[in-house]
Amino acid sequence: MSEDLIRIEEQDGIATLTLNRPAKRNALTHAMYERLGKYFAAPPPSVRVAILTAEGEHFCAGGDLGEHQTLDAIDVLHTSRRRQAIFDRMQFSGIPLVAVLKGAVIGGGLELALTAHVRVAEATAWFQLPEAAHGLFMGCGSTVRLGRILGPDRMAEMMLTRRIYRTEEALGLGLAHYGVAADAGLSKARELAATIAANTTTANWFITNALPRIDNMAAADGLFAESLAVSLIQTDAEAQRRMSEFLNRKGSR
């Protein structure tokens, strides 16, 4: 059951999704992809932030290759498009996502990690794109997501040579934002999630949805979109309440 392979818990407005297939280094099955897609299609209204973590020593070793052996070209095309849609849903659900990375973060596992808005890498994490050795290619959106981070030149080198980046290098490249000791990732993710949850919901929605789209726009269009975003964020009822409280406190000093 996909429910057993991805555990979902919620506490204080923070959902924790745990990949639970440690014997297979948390390789993703079709059912696991669909479980993620279903959750982020309609997150519970009470959830303000989500954490993506994994059971065992590894975050995710990619997709389960055993499920791909019988697919023809059209099947692969549709599978790729479906998974791209699921990962887009994770990135653009409006719920900020914090990923805890450890051990293997490779292939489709790296693609999954890049849907997260904040990435915490433990000292054990290693990042690799080994697909070419198996006659495979990116299929879940990383030619776009990873290409933006590394640039096409460095990404091509990473794929061609199957180069491995460790946590310290990954931080310098932007594959991760925070580096922590082994087994300290979830604690750091919870700390960050609590900080993010304290933002207004509208601000978090625009941060996670507007910035990637503005990056695709011409400068003039991006500036116009920025003005639309600030007008909606700043006039949100929660923002107005917080601004009034802030000004009242300042005025009473």
Steps between C-alpha positions, in 0.01 A plus 500: 500500500628848411379621842758270661778611264442870574397583855325833553469664841393849603573703811455873564434577135811316378458182296782245490509265202741209546613275217485155656675250275845486660584150375493644145669829596152653473481450124169642381229272365212615278274483805735722702503765227121492493479525879712816490292641217173434678619663821631819341198531272289579806707549817294522821405864570668474840844436345721808464834328425606148400820306570617223269732248664584131474535191714842335520840618384402635157265769376415348163686302234260604223220314331454124524659383174321166522175676412646638175607178330171437319426858391503600133587849375145634534472357852827669598383830351173494693674386820747787474225756439300363793797522736588848380144603587530342846829676572355830373212446741747457786691815406194716436245373753549817704627294794871570558691172492816427701701190402736305726775347285731220611689214342407443137330796331537371149315494169129537561578552868684820413211598275265447795724704732494793258124539540575623854536871563748447785747211504691381807788261428652280765874430490430154354319628191637444151353624175530331161330464161595146388223454242722495189680185617163320493386650171263738678441875514334754726122468487348687795592858420863536602621619162315815606538503881859380519594685183403827667719423801809360330468634147494265199879475476559374855188283488623332180836428664324355805290269281778397260756415768252387767689729736416478870463813708523479878314730736765772522522526121122479466461801728732703281310401186154570640383139507447547875453809715600371845762247603469315830655204677376147443157439655448874562303570184148445626557719805630782279211453257248532783670818619485647150142383448391678818660821374330468161164417659514833684478687168160589361347233279465746213866601517610135498272428204646781291860422599462140385290578192603841369880488521556204262260652249652847521836336428356393162375848411655792324615765749208736438246218534671375816485843659130526418437157654695610807271801539193278473643267764579774751157657452326173586735395781497836674120543489425149626291505819765320703769741379282797590443362849871439554591844371251663738639305794856593405416871469307499826795343683739749342276793590473394863877504556 
